[in-house]
Amino acid sequence: METNFTSEPWEQSLAQVRKVNPSPELFKRIQNAIPTHEKVSNLTVWLVAASLIALVAVNFLILQHKSATATETKLKLVESNLNQSNQLYY
């Protein structure tokens, strides 16, 4: 049983739409049009991973050094203020 919806013009257009069978060569043509990806060697992947790990480690060490330097600077500032005023409590 086929229902024919023809109350609106767009419904008439939709009623005329039929499934199209693609050409057997279409999939091959699409695949040939898409450039193939070059395979990356495992050595390159490991070198990039090691470089990223080294970069993160160096960044962490630099941040630790800056934090320690900032703490020492604050401590020296407090010490210099105490020495100048001879106050025991700040």
PDB file of N, CA, C and O in Angstrom:
ATOM      1  N   MET A   1       0.842  -1.172   0.000  1.00  0.00           N
ATOM      2  CA  MET A   1       0.000   0.000   0.000  1.00  0.00           C
ATOM      3  C   MET A   1       0.890   1.239   0.000  1.00  0.00           C
ATOM      4  O   MET A   1       1.660   1.453   0.936  1.00  0.00           O
ATOM      5  N   GLU A   2       0.786   2.034  -1.023  1.00  0.00           N
ATOM      6  CA  GLU A   2       1.599   3.226  -1.160  1.00  0.00           C
ATOM      7  C   GLU A   2       0.743   4.450  -0.886  1.00  0.00           C
ATOM      8  O   GLU A   2      -0.344   4.607  -1.441  1.00  0.00           O
ATOM      9  N   THR A   3       1.261   5.325  -0.005  1.00  0.00           N
ATOM     10  CA  THR A   3       0.525   6.532   0.326  1.00  0.00           C
ATOM     11  C   THR A   3       1.073   7.667  -0.518  1.00  0.00           C
ATOM     12  O   THR A   3       2.290   7.826  -0.615  1.00  0.00           O
ATOM     13  N   ASN A   4       0.224   8.443  -1.117  1.00  0.00           N
ATOM     14  CA  ASN A   4       0.643   9.550  -1.959  1.00  0.00           C
ATOM     15  C   ASN A   4       0.278  10.854  -1.259  1.00  0.00           C
ATOM     16  O   ASN A   4      -0.894  11.221  -1.176  1.00  0.00           O
ATOM     17  N   PHE A   5       1.305  11.552  -0.754  1.00  0.00           N
ATOM     18  CA  PHE A   5       1.100  12.837  -0.092  1.00  0.00           C
ATOM     19  C   PHE A   5       1.289  13.925  -1.139  1.00  0.00           C
ATOM     20  O   PHE A   5       2.414  14.179  -1.571  1.00  0.00           O
ATOM     21  N   THR A   6       0.235  14.552  -1.541  1.00  0.00           N
ATOM     22  CA  THR A   6       0.349  15.581  -2.580  1.00  0.00           C
ATOM     23  C   THR A   6      -0.408  16.849  -2.216  1.00  0.00           C
ATOM     24  O   THR A   6      -0.901  17.548  -3.101  1.00  0.00           O
ATOM     25  N   SER A   7      -0.506  17.151  -0.942  1.00  0.00           N
ATOM     26  CA  SER A   7      -1.253  18.344  -0.550  1.00  0.00           C
ATOM     27  C   SER A   7      -0.427  19.617  -0.729  1.00  0.00           C
ATOM     28  O   SER A   7      -0.998  20.693  -0.907  1.00  0.00           O
ATOM     29  N   GLU A   8       0.893  19.519  -0.685  1.00  0.00           N
ATOM     30  CA  GLU A   8       1.770  20.680  -0.826  1.00  0.00           C
ATOM     31  C   GLU A   8       2.696  20.457  -2.017  1.00  0.00           C
ATOM     32  O   GLU A   8       2.960  19.313  -2.389  1.00  0.00           O
ATOM     33  N   PRO A   9       3.192  21.538  -2.620  1.00  0.00           N
ATOM     34  CA  PRO A   9       4.100  21.367  -3.768  1.00  0.00           C
ATOM     35  C   PRO A   9       5.398  20.646  -3.400  1.00  0.00           C
ATOM     36  O   PRO A   9       5.898  19.835  -4.179  1.00  0.00           O
ATOM     37  N   TRP A  10       5.940  20.935  -2.228  1.00  0.00           N
ATOM     38  CA  TRP A  10       7.186  20.266  -1.839  1.00  0.00           C
ATOM     39  C   TRP A  10       6.948  18.789  -1.589  1.00  0.00           C
ATOM     40  O   TRP A  10       7.847  17.974  -1.799  1.00  0.00           O
ATOM     41  N   GLU A  11       5.765  18.436  -1.149  1.00  0.00           N
ATOM     42  CA  GLU A  11       5.440  17.026  -0.955  1.00  0.00           C
ATOM     43  C   GLU A  11       5.345  16.307  -2.293  1.00  0.00           C
ATOM     44  O   GLU A  11       5.680  15.127  -2.392  1.00  0.00           O
ATOM     45  N   GLN A  12       4.894  17.007  -3.310  1.00  0.00           N
ATOM     46  CA  GLN A  12       4.861  16.415  -4.646  1.00  0.00           C
ATOM     47  C   GLN A  12       6.280  16.137  -5.130  1.00  0.00           C
ATOM     48  O   GLN A  12       6.553  15.102  -5.737  1.00  0.00           O
ATOM     49  N   SER A  13       7.175  17.081  -4.851  1.00  0.00           N
ATOM     50  CA  SER A  13       8.571  16.885  -5.252  1.00  0.00           C
ATOM     51  C   SER A  13       9.180  15.710  -4.507  1.00  0.00           C
ATOM     52  O   SER A  13       9.913  14.913  -5.094  1.00  0.00           O
ATOM     53  N   LEU A  14       8.884  15.599  -3.224  1.00  0.00           N
ATOM     54  CA  LEU A  14       9.432  14.486  -2.446  1.00  0.00           C
ATOM     55  C   LEU A  14       8.875  13.149  -2.906  1.00  0.00           C
ATOM     56  O   LEU A  14       9.569  12.135  -2.839  1.00  0.00           O
ATOM     57  N   ALA A  15       7.648  13.134  -3.365  1.00  0.00           N
ATOM     58  CA  ALA A  15       7.044  11.890  -3.835  1.00  0.00           C
ATOM     59  C   ALA A  15       7.731  11.392  -5.097  1.00  0.00           C
ATOM     60  O   ALA A  15       7.684  10.201  -5.405  1.00  0.00           O
ATOM     61  N   GLN A  16       8.371  12.302  -5.829  1.00  0.00           N
ATOM     62  CA  GLN A  16       9.047  11.921  -7.067  1.00  0.00           C
ATOM     63  C   GLN A  16      10.489  11.478  -6.841  1.00  0.00           C
ATOM     64  O   GLN A  16      11.124  10.983  -7.772  1.00  0.00           O
ATOM     65  N   VAL A  17      11.016  11.638  -5.647  1.00  0.00           N
ATOM     66  CA  VAL A  17      12.401  11.280  -5.359  1.00  0.00           C
ATOM     67  C   VAL A  17      12.536   9.769  -5.339  1.00  0.00           C
ATOM     68  O   VAL A  17      11.758   9.075  -4.686  1.00  0.00           O
ATOM     69  N   ARG A  18      13.517   9.271  -6.051  1.00  0.00           N
ATOM     70  CA  ARG A  18      13.779   7.837  -6.122  1.00  0.00           C
ATOM     71  C   ARG A  18      15.231   7.579  -5.728  1.00  0.00           C
ATOM     72  O   ARG A  18      16.099   8.431  -5.920  1.00  0.00           O
ATOM     73  N   LYS A  19      15.478   6.411  -5.184  1.00  0.00           N
ATOM     74  CA  LYS A  19      16.830   6.021  -4.792  1.00  0.00           C
ATOM     75  C   LYS A  19      17.663   5.784  -6.052  1.00  0.00           C
ATOM     76  O   LYS A  19      17.209   5.144  -7.001  1.00  0.00           O
ATOM     77  N   VAL A  20      18.870   6.304  -6.043  1.00  0.00           N
ATOM     78  CA  VAL A  20      19.771   6.168  -7.185  1.00  0.00           C
ATOM     79  C   VAL A  20      20.839   5.150  -6.837  1.00  0.00           C
ATOM     80  O   VAL A  20      21.406   5.188  -5.745  1.00  0.00           O
ATOM     81  N   ASN A  21      21.112   4.254  -7.745  1.00  0.00           N
ATOM     82  CA  ASN A  21      22.190   3.283  -7.552  1.00  0.00           C
ATOM     83  C   ASN A  21      23.490   3.888  -8.061  1.00  0.00           C
ATOM     84  O   ASN A  21      23.568   4.288  -9.222  1.00  0.00           O
ATOM     85  N   PRO A  22      24.515   3.962  -7.210  1.00  0.00           N
ATOM     86  CA  PRO A  22      25.775   4.572  -7.643  1.00  0.00           C
ATOM     87  C   PRO A  22      26.522   3.667  -8.612  1.00  0.00           C
ATOM     88  O   PRO A  22      26.312   2.455  -8.667  1.00  0.00           O
ATOM     89  N   SER A  23      27.387   4.299  -9.360  1.00  0.00           N
ATOM     90  CA  SER A  23      28.231   3.569 -10.302  1.00  0.00           C
ATOM     91  C   SER A  23      29.215   2.696  -9.523  1.00  0.00           C
ATOM     92  O   SER A  23      29.692   3.117  -8.469  1.00  0.00           O
ATOM     93  N   PRO A  24      29.533   1.494 -10.009  1.00  0.00           N
ATOM     94  CA  PRO A  24      30.488   0.636  -9.299  1.00  0.00           C
ATOM     95  C   PRO A  24      31.885   1.254  -9.207  1.00  0.00           C
ATOM     96  O   PRO A  24      32.640   0.940  -8.286  1.00  0.00           O
ATOM     97  N   GLU A  25      32.228   2.117 -10.140  1.00  0.00           N
ATOM     98  CA  GLU A  25      33.546   2.748 -10.144  1.00  0.00           C
ATOM     99  C   GLU A  25      33.609   4.001  -9.268  1.00  0.00           C
ATOM    100  O   GLU A  25      34.692   4.547  -9.055  1.00  0.00           O
ATOM    101  N   LEU A  26      32.482   4.455  -8.765  1.00  0.00           N
ATOM    102  CA  LEU A  26      32.443   5.704  -8.004  1.00  0.00           C
ATOM    103  C   LEU A  26      33.297   5.632  -6.746  1.00  0.00           C
ATOM    104  O   LEU A  26      34.042   6.567  -6.455  1.00  0.00           O
ATOM    105  N   PHE A  27      33.202   4.542  -5.997  1.00  0.00           N
ATOM    106  CA  PHE A  27      33.972   4.405  -4.763  1.00  0.00           C
ATOM    107  C   PHE A  27      35.470   4.412  -5.060  1.00  0.00           C
ATOM    108  O   PHE A  27      36.242   5.023  -4.321  1.00  0.00           O
ATOM    109  N   LYS A  28      35.887   3.744  -6.126  1.00  0.00           N
ATOM    110  CA  LYS A  28      37.308   3.720  -6.499  1.00  0.00           C
ATOM    111  C   LYS A  28      37.788   5.106  -6.912  1.00  0.00           C
ATOM    112  O   LYS A  28      38.906   5.500  -6.578  1.00  0.00           O
ATOM    113  N   ARG A  29      36.956   5.847  -7.633  1.00  0.00           N
ATOM    114  CA  ARG A  29      37.349   7.197  -8.037  1.00  0.00           C
ATOM    115  C   ARG A  29      37.485   8.112  -6.825  1.00  0.00           C
ATOM    116  O   ARG A  29      38.394   8.939  -6.768  1.00  0.00           O
ATOM    117  N   ILE A  30      36.585   7.964  -5.862  1.00  0.00           N
ATOM    118  CA  ILE A  30      36.664   8.784  -4.643  1.00  0.00           C
ATOM    119  C   ILE A  30      37.926   8.441  -3.868  1.00  0.00           C
ATOM    120  O   ILE A  30      38.619   9.338  -3.389  1.00  0.00           O
ATOM    121  N   GLN A  31      38.232   7.152  -3.737  1.00  0.00           N
ATOM    122  CA  GLN A  31      39.444   6.746  -3.025  1.00  0.00           C
ATOM    123  C   GLN A  31      40.696   7.253  -3.721  1.00  0.00           C
ATOM    124  O   GLN A  31      41.646   7.657  -3.050  1.00  0.00           O
ATOM    125  N   ASN A  32      40.723   7.241  -5.033  1.00  0.00           N
ATOM    126  CA  ASN A  32      41.888   7.724  -5.771  1.00  0.00           C
ATOM    127  C   ASN A  32      42.034   9.234  -5.667  1.00  0.00           C
ATOM    128  O   ASN A  32      43.148   9.749  -5.759  1.00  0.00           O
ATOM    129  N   ALA A  33      40.935   9.954  -5.478  1.00  0.00           N
ATOM    130  CA  ALA A  33      40.985  11.409  -5.364  1.00  0.00           C
ATOM    131  C   ALA A  33      41.505  11.855  -4.005  1.00  0.00           C
ATOM    132  O   ALA A  33      42.052  12.951  -3.882  1.00  0.00           O
ATOM    133  N   ILE A  34      41.343  11.026  -2.992  1.00  0.00           N
ATOM    134  CA  ILE A  34      41.807  11.366  -1.645  1.00  0.00           C
ATOM    135  C   ILE A  34      43.283  11.006  -1.539  1.00  0.00           C
ATOM    136  O   ILE A  34      43.659   9.868  -1.817  1.00  0.00           O
ATOM    137  N   PRO A  35      44.130  11.962  -1.138  1.00  0.00           N
ATOM    138  CA  PRO A  35      45.553  11.635  -1.014  1.00  0.00           C
ATOM    139  C   PRO A  35      45.782  10.638   0.122  1.00  0.00           C
ATOM    140  O   PRO A  35      45.134  10.701   1.167  1.00  0.00           O
ATOM    141  N   THR A  36      46.702   9.735  -0.104  1.00  0.00           N
ATOM    142  CA  THR A  36      47.001   8.730   0.913  1.00  0.00           C
ATOM    143  C   THR A  36      47.886   9.340   1.988  1.00  0.00           C
ATOM    144  O   THR A  36      48.682  10.238   1.711  1.00  0.00           O
ATOM    145  N   HIS A  37      47.748   8.856   3.201  1.00  0.00           N
ATOM    146  CA  HIS A  37      48.548   9.341   4.320  1.00  0.00           C
ATOM    147  C   HIS A  37      49.875   8.602   4.341  1.00  0.00           C
ATOM    148  O   HIS A  37      49.939   7.393   4.121  1.00  0.00           O
ATOM    149  N   GLU A  38      50.925   9.351   4.608  1.00  0.00           N
ATOM    150  CA  GLU A  38      52.231   8.720   4.725  1.00  0.00           C
ATOM    151  C   GLU A  38      52.370   8.121   6.111  1.00  0.00           C
ATOM    152  O   GLU A  38      51.975   8.732   7.104  1.00  0.00           O
ATOM    153  N   LYS A  39      52.927   6.935   6.175  1.00  0.00           N
ATOM    154  CA  LYS A  39      53.111   6.260   7.452  1.00  0.00           C
ATOM    155  C   LYS A  39      54.321   6.865   8.159  1.00  0.00           C
ATOM    156  O   LYS A  39      55.376   7.053   7.553  1.00  0.00           O
ATOM    157  N   VAL A  40      54.162   7.163   9.428  1.00  0.00           N
ATOM    158  CA  VAL A  40      55.240   7.724  10.240  1.00  0.00           C
ATOM    159  C   VAL A  40      55.935   6.570  10.946  1.00  0.00           C
ATOM    160  O   VAL A  40      55.287   5.678  11.495  1.00  0.00           O
ATOM    161  N   SER A  41      57.249   6.600  10.924  1.00  0.00           N
ATOM    162  CA  SER A  41      57.996   5.498  11.533  1.00  0.00           C
ATOM    163  C   SER A  41      57.865   5.535  13.059  1.00  0.00           C
ATOM    164  O   SER A  41      57.612   6.582  13.654  1.00  0.00           O
ATOM    165  N   ASN A  42      58.042   4.374  13.665  1.00  0.00           N
ATOM    166  CA  ASN A  42      57.962   4.282  15.128  1.00  0.00           C
ATOM    167  C   ASN A  42      59.064   5.095  15.787  1.00  0.00           C
ATOM    168  O   ASN A  42      58.860   5.658  16.862  1.00  0.00           O
ATOM    169  N   LEU A  43      60.229   5.160  15.154  1.00  0.00           N
ATOM    170  CA  LEU A  43      61.337   5.940  15.702  1.00  0.00           C
ATOM    171  C   LEU A  43      60.943   7.410  15.829  1.00  0.00           C
ATOM    172  O   LEU A  43      61.237   8.048  16.840  1.00  0.00           O
ATOM    173  N   THR A  44      60.284   7.942  14.813  1.00  0.00           N
ATOM    174  CA  THR A  44      59.859   9.339  14.857  1.00  0.00           C
ATOM    175  C   THR A  44      58.854   9.570  15.978  1.00  0.00           C
ATOM    176  O   THR A  44      58.926  10.578  16.682  1.00  0.00           O
ATOM    177  N   VAL A  45      57.935   8.658  16.142  1.00  0.00           N
ATOM    178  CA  VAL A  45      56.931   8.782  17.206  1.00  0.00           C
ATOM    179  C   VAL A  45      57.607   8.775  18.570  1.00  0.00           C
ATOM    180  O   VAL A  45      57.274   9.590  19.430  1.00  0.00           O
ATOM    181  N   TRP A  46      58.552   7.863  18.777  1.00  0.00           N
ATOM    182  CA  TRP A  46      59.252   7.787  20.063  1.00  0.00           C
ATOM    183  C   TRP A  46      60.105   9.029  20.308  1.00  0.00           C
ATOM    184  O   TRP A  46      60.187   9.509  21.439  1.00  0.00           O
ATOM    185  N   LEU A  47      60.743   9.555  19.258  1.00  0.00           N
ATOM    186  CA  LEU A  47      61.556  10.763  19.430  1.00  0.00           C
ATOM    187  C   LEU A  47      60.692  11.971  19.792  1.00  0.00           C
ATOM    188  O   LEU A  47      61.079  12.783  20.633  1.00  0.00           O
ATOM    189  N   VAL A  48      59.548  12.089  19.172  1.00  0.00           N
ATOM    190  CA  VAL A  48      58.648  13.202  19.503  1.00  0.00           C
ATOM    191  C   VAL A  48      58.140  13.064  20.935  1.00  0.00           C
ATOM    192  O   VAL A  48      58.082  14.049  21.671  1.00  0.00           O
ATOM    193  N   ALA A  49      57.775  11.850  21.331  1.00  0.00           N
ATOM    194  CA  ALA A  49      57.298  11.629  22.703  1.00  0.00           C
ATOM    195  C   ALA A  49      58.396  11.942  23.715  1.00  0.00           C
ATOM    196  O   ALA A  49      58.136  12.580  24.735  1.00  0.00           O
ATOM    197  N   ALA A  50      59.625  11.497  23.437  1.00  0.00           N
ATOM    198  CA  ALA A  50      60.741  11.770  24.353  1.00  0.00           C
ATOM    199  C   ALA A  50      61.032  13.266  24.424  1.00  0.00           C
ATOM    200  O   ALA A  50      61.346  13.786  25.494  1.00  0.00           O
ATOM    201  N   SER A  51      60.931  13.955  23.299  1.00  0.00           N
ATOM    202  CA  SER A  51      61.162  15.401  23.291  1.00  0.00           C
ATOM    203  C   SER A  51      60.122  16.132  24.132  1.00  0.00           C
ATOM    204  O   SER A  51      60.455  17.056  24.874  1.00  0.00           O
ATOM    205  N   LEU A  52      58.874  15.721  24.015  1.00  0.00           N
ATOM    206  CA  LEU A  52      57.823  16.360  24.816  1.00  0.00           C
ATOM    207  C   LEU A  52      58.020  16.111  26.308  1.00  0.00           C
ATOM    208  O   LEU A  52      57.819  17.010  27.125  1.00  0.00           O
ATOM    209  N   ILE A  53      58.413  14.891  26.659  1.00  0.00           N
ATOM    210  CA  ILE A  53      58.666  14.578  28.070  1.00  0.00           C
ATOM    211  C   ILE A  53      59.835  15.401  28.591  1.00  0.00           C
ATOM    212  O   ILE A  53      59.782  15.919  29.706  1.00  0.00           O
ATOM    213  N   ALA A  54      60.898  15.524  27.784  1.00  0.00           N
ATOM    214  CA  ALA A  54      62.053  16.325  28.192  1.00  0.00           C
ATOM    215  C   ALA A  54      61.660  17.792  28.346  1.00  0.00           C
ATOM    216  O   ALA A  54      62.099  18.455  29.286  1.00  0.00           O
ATOM    217  N   LEU A  55      60.848  18.295  27.444  1.00  0.00           N
ATOM    218  CA  LEU A  55      60.408  19.687  27.523  1.00  0.00           C
ATOM    219  C   LEU A  55      59.588  19.943  28.785  1.00  0.00           C
ATOM    220  O   LEU A  55      59.772  20.966  29.446  1.00  0.00           O
ATOM    221  N   VAL A  56      58.697  19.034  29.120  1.00  0.00           N
ATOM    222  CA  VAL A  56      57.896  19.176  30.341  1.00  0.00           C
ATOM    223  C   VAL A  56      58.794  19.106  31.575  1.00  0.00           C
ATOM    224  O   VAL A  56      58.590  19.857  32.529  1.00  0.00           O
ATOM    225  N   ALA A  57      59.783  18.213  31.565  1.00  0.00           N
ATOM    226  CA  ALA A  57      60.694  18.091  32.710  1.00  0.00           C
ATOM    227  C   ALA A  57      61.512  19.363  32.898  1.00  0.00           C
ATOM    228  O   ALA A  57      61.674  19.836  34.023  1.00  0.00           O
ATOM    229  N   VAL A  58      62.027  19.920  31.805  1.00  0.00           N
ATOM    230  CA  VAL A  58      62.812  21.161  31.900  1.00  0.00           C
ATOM    231  C   VAL A  58      61.925  22.301  32.398  1.00  0.00           C
ATOM    232  O   VAL A  58      62.354  23.101  33.230  1.00  0.00           O
ATOM    233  N   ASN A  59      60.711  22.377  31.902  1.00  0.00           N
ATOM    234  CA  ASN A  59      59.779  23.409  32.346  1.00  0.00           C
ATOM    235  C   ASN A  59      59.510  23.287  33.843  1.00  0.00           C
ATOM    236  O   ASN A  59      59.494  24.290  34.555  1.00  0.00           O
ATOM    237  N   PHE A  60      59.301  22.067  34.320  1.00  0.00           N
ATOM    238  CA  PHE A  60      59.059  21.830  35.742  1.00  0.00           C
ATOM    239  C   PHE A  60      60.267  22.262  36.576  1.00  0.00           C
ATOM    240  O   PHE A  60      60.108  22.904  37.614  1.00  0.00           O
ATOM    241  N   LEU A  61      61.471  21.909  36.123  1.00  0.00           N
ATOM    242  CA  LEU A  61      62.677  22.285  36.867  1.00  0.00           C
ATOM    243  C   LEU A  61      62.863  23.795  36.912  1.00  0.00           C
ATOM    244  O   LEU A  61      63.257  24.342  37.942  1.00  0.00           O
ATOM    245  N   ILE A  62      62.584  24.465  35.813  1.00  0.00           N
ATOM    246  CA  ILE A  62      62.715  25.927  35.793  1.00  0.00           C
ATOM    247  C   ILE A  62      61.711  26.560  36.752  1.00  0.00           C
ATOM    248  O   ILE A  62      62.051  27.495  37.476  1.00  0.00           O
ATOM    249  N   LEU A  63      60.483  26.061  36.760  1.00  0.00           N
ATOM    250  CA  LEU A  63      59.482  26.607  37.677  1.00  0.00           C
ATOM    251  C   LEU A  63      59.863  26.357  39.133  1.00  0.00           C
ATOM    252  O   LEU A  63      59.644  27.223  39.979  1.00  0.00           O
ATOM    253  N   GLN A  64      60.427  25.195  39.439  1.00  0.00           N
ATOM    254  CA  GLN A  64      60.875  24.903  40.803  1.00  0.00           C
ATOM    255  C   GLN A  64      61.996  25.854  41.206  1.00  0.00           C
ATOM    256  O   GLN A  64      62.023  26.350  42.332  1.00  0.00           O
ATOM    257  N   HIS A  65      62.922  26.106  40.279  1.00  0.00           N
ATOM    258  CA  HIS A  65      64.049  26.998  40.586  1.00  0.00           C
ATOM    259  C   HIS A  65      63.550  28.426  40.822  1.00  0.00           C
ATOM    260  O   HIS A  65      64.016  29.100  41.741  1.00  0.00           O
ATOM    261  N   LYS A  66      62.610  28.887  40.002  1.00  0.00           N
ATOM    262  CA  LYS A  66      62.064  30.234  40.182  1.00  0.00           C
ATOM    263  C   LYS A  66      61.329  30.350  41.509  1.00  0.00           C
ATOM    264  O   LYS A  66      61.408  31.383  42.175  1.00  0.00           O
ATOM    265  N   SER A  67      60.620  29.307  41.895  1.00  0.00           N
ATOM    266  CA  SER A  67      59.889  29.324  43.159  1.00  0.00           C
ATOM    267  C   SER A  67      60.852  29.408  44.336  1.00  0.00           C
ATOM    268  O   SER A  67      60.621  30.160  45.283  1.00  0.00           O
ATOM    269  N   ALA A  68      61.935  28.631  44.272  1.00  0.00           N
ATOM    270  CA  ALA A  68      62.931  28.660  45.351  1.00  0.00           C
ATOM    271  C   ALA A  68      63.620  30.014  45.404  1.00  0.00           C
ATOM    272  O   ALA A  68      63.883  30.529  46.491  1.00  0.00           O
ATOM    273  N   THR A  69      63.916  30.599  44.252  1.00  0.00           N
ATOM    274  CA  THR A  69      64.562  31.906  44.205  1.00  0.00           C
ATOM    275  C   THR A  69      63.642  32.981  44.773  1.00  0.00           C
ATOM    276  O   THR A  69      64.101  33.872  45.488  1.00  0.00           O
ATOM    277  N   ALA A  70      62.358  32.909  44.467  1.00  0.00           N
ATOM    278  CA  ALA A  70      61.409  33.894  44.985  1.00  0.00           C
ATOM    279  C   ALA A  70      61.300  33.789  46.499  1.00  0.00           C
ATOM    280  O   ALA A  70      61.195  34.809  47.179  1.00  0.00           O
ATOM    281  N   THR A  71      61.324  32.576  47.036  1.00  0.00           N
ATOM    282  CA  THR A  71      61.256  32.387  48.485  1.00  0.00           C
ATOM    283  C   THR A  71      62.501  32.956  49.153  1.00  0.00           C
ATOM    284  O   THR A  71      62.409  33.600  50.198  1.00  0.00           O
ATOM    285  N   GLU A  72      63.671  32.717  48.549  1.00  0.00           N
ATOM    286  CA  GLU A  72      64.918  33.257  49.108  1.00  0.00           C
ATOM    287  C   GLU A  72      64.912  34.777  49.073  1.00  0.00           C
ATOM    288  O   GLU A  72      65.381  35.415  50.015  1.00  0.00           O
ATOM    289  N   THR A  73      64.394  35.366  48.011  1.00  0.00           N
ATOM    290  CA  THR A  73      64.345  36.818  47.892  1.00  0.00           C
ATOM    291  C   THR A  73      63.446  37.411  48.973  1.00  0.00           C
ATOM    292  O   THR A  73      63.801  38.417  49.587  1.00  0.00           O
ATOM    293  N   LYS A  74      62.297  36.804  49.209  1.00  0.00           N
ATOM    294  CA  LYS A  74      61.401  37.290  50.260  1.00  0.00           C
ATOM    295  C   LYS A  74      62.058  37.176  51.629  1.00  0.00           C
ATOM    296  O   LYS A  74      61.928  38.074  52.460  1.00  0.00           O
ATOM    297  N   LEU A  75      62.760  36.076  51.864  1.00  0.00           N
ATOM    298  CA  LEU A  75      63.425  35.876  53.141  1.00  0.00           C
ATOM    299  C   LEU A  75      64.529  36.913  53.345  1.00  0.00           C
ATOM    300  O   LEU A  75      64.678  37.446  54.445  1.00  0.00           O
ATOM    301  N   LYS A  76      65.300  37.201  52.304  1.00  0.00           N
ATOM    302  CA  LYS A  76      66.367  38.202  52.406  1.00  0.00           C
ATOM    303  C   LYS A  76      65.790  39.587  52.664  1.00  0.00           C
ATOM    304  O   LYS A  76      66.380  40.379  53.399  1.00  0.00           O
ATOM    305  N   LEU A  77      64.641  39.884  52.066  1.00  0.00           N
ATOM    306  CA  LEU A  77      64.005  41.178  52.283  1.00  0.00           C
ATOM    307  C   LEU A  77      63.587  41.333  53.742  1.00  0.00           C
ATOM    308  O   LEU A  77      63.797  42.389  54.337  1.00  0.00           O
ATOM    309  N   VAL A  78      63.003  40.300  54.314  1.00  0.00           N
ATOM    310  CA  VAL A  78      62.605  40.347  55.723  1.00  0.00           C
ATOM    311  C   VAL A  78      63.841  40.466  56.607  1.00  0.00           C
ATOM    312  O   VAL A  78      63.842  41.227  57.574  1.00  0.00           O
ATOM    313  N   GLU A  79      64.897  39.715  56.280  1.00  0.00           N
ATOM    314  CA  GLU A  79      66.127  39.772  57.080  1.00  0.00           C
ATOM    315  C   GLU A  79      66.743  41.163  57.045  1.00  0.00           C
ATOM    316  O   GLU A  79      67.201  41.665  58.071  1.00  0.00           O
ATOM    317  N   SER A  80      66.756  41.788  55.870  1.00  0.00           N
ATOM    318  CA  SER A  80      67.364  43.114  55.777  1.00  0.00           C
ATOM    319  C   SER A  80      66.556  44.144  56.561  1.00  0.00           C
ATOM    320  O   SER A  80      67.131  45.054  57.159  1.00  0.00           O
ATOM    321  N   ASN A  81      65.240  44.012  56.566  1.00  0.00           N
ATOM    322  CA  ASN A  81      64.419  44.937  57.343  1.00  0.00           C
ATOM    323  C   ASN A  81      64.627  44.736  58.841  1.00  0.00           C
ATOM    324  O   ASN A  81      64.636  45.707  59.597  1.00  0.00           O
ATOM    325  N   LEU A  82      64.792  43.501  59.275  1.00  0.00           N
ATOM    326  CA  LEU A  82      65.029  43.243  60.692  1.00  0.00           C
ATOM    327  C   LEU A  82      66.389  43.775  61.125  1.00  0.00           C
ATOM    328  O   LEU A  82      66.514  44.335  62.214  1.00  0.00           O
ATOM    329  N   ASN A  83      67.402  43.609  60.293  1.00  0.00           N
ATOM    330  CA  ASN A  83      68.747  44.067  60.653  1.00  0.00           C
ATOM    331  C   ASN A  83      68.819  45.580  60.738  1.00  0.00           C
ATOM    332  O   ASN A  83      69.535  46.107  61.590  1.00  0.00           O
ATOM    333  N   GLN A  84      68.111  46.287  59.893  1.00  0.00           N
ATOM    334  CA  GLN A  84      68.180  47.743  59.897  1.00  0.00           C
ATOM    335  C   GLN A  84      67.488  48.337  61.116  1.00  0.00           C
ATOM    336  O   GLN A  84      67.956  49.333  61.668  1.00  0.00           O
ATOM    337  N   SER A  85      66.393  47.748  61.537  1.00  0.00           N
ATOM    338  CA  SER A  85      65.639  48.352  62.624  1.00  0.00           C
ATOM    339  C   SER A  85      65.927  47.703  63.972  1.00  0.00           C
ATOM    340  O   SER A  85      65.451  48.175  65.004  1.00  0.00           O
ATOM    341  N   ASN A  86      66.706  46.618  63.967  1.00  0.00           N
ATOM    342  CA  ASN A  86      67.030  45.878  65.180  1.00  0.00           C
ATOM    343  C   ASN A  86      65.777  45.426  65.930  1.00  0.00           C
ATOM    344  O   ASN A  86      65.776  45.354  67.159  1.00  0.00           O
ATOM    345  N   GLN A  87      64.744  45.133  65.210  1.00  0.00           N
ATOM    346  CA  GLN A  87      63.526  44.625  65.825  1.00  0.00           C
ATOM    347  C   GLN A  87      63.592  43.109  65.864  1.00  0.00           C
ATOM    348  O   GLN A  87      64.072  42.464  64.931  1.00  0.00           O
ATOM    349  N   LEU A  88      63.112  42.568  66.934  1.00  0.00           N
ATOM    350  CA  LEU A  88      63.100  41.122  67.065  1.00  0.00           C
ATOM    351  C   LEU A  88      61.887  40.530  66.364  1.00  0.00           C
ATOM    352  O   LEU A  88      61.961  39.437  65.803  1.00  0.00           O
ATOM    353  N   TYR A  89      60.773  41.250  66.396  1.00  0.00           N
ATOM    354  CA  TYR A  89      59.543  40.780  65.752  1.00  0.00           C
ATOM    355  C   TYR A  89      59.190  41.729  64.622  1.00  0.00           C
ATOM    356  O   TYR A  89      59.370  42.941  64.741  1.00  0.00           O
ATOM    357  N   TYR A  90      58.699  41.193  63.554  1.00  0.00           N
ATOM    358  CA  TYR A  90      58.360  42.015  62.401  1.00  0.00           C
ATOM    359  C   TYR A  90      56.905  42.345  62.398  1.00  0.00           C
ATOM    360  O   TYR A  90      56.430  43.035  61.496  1.00  0.00           O
TER     361      TYR A  90
END
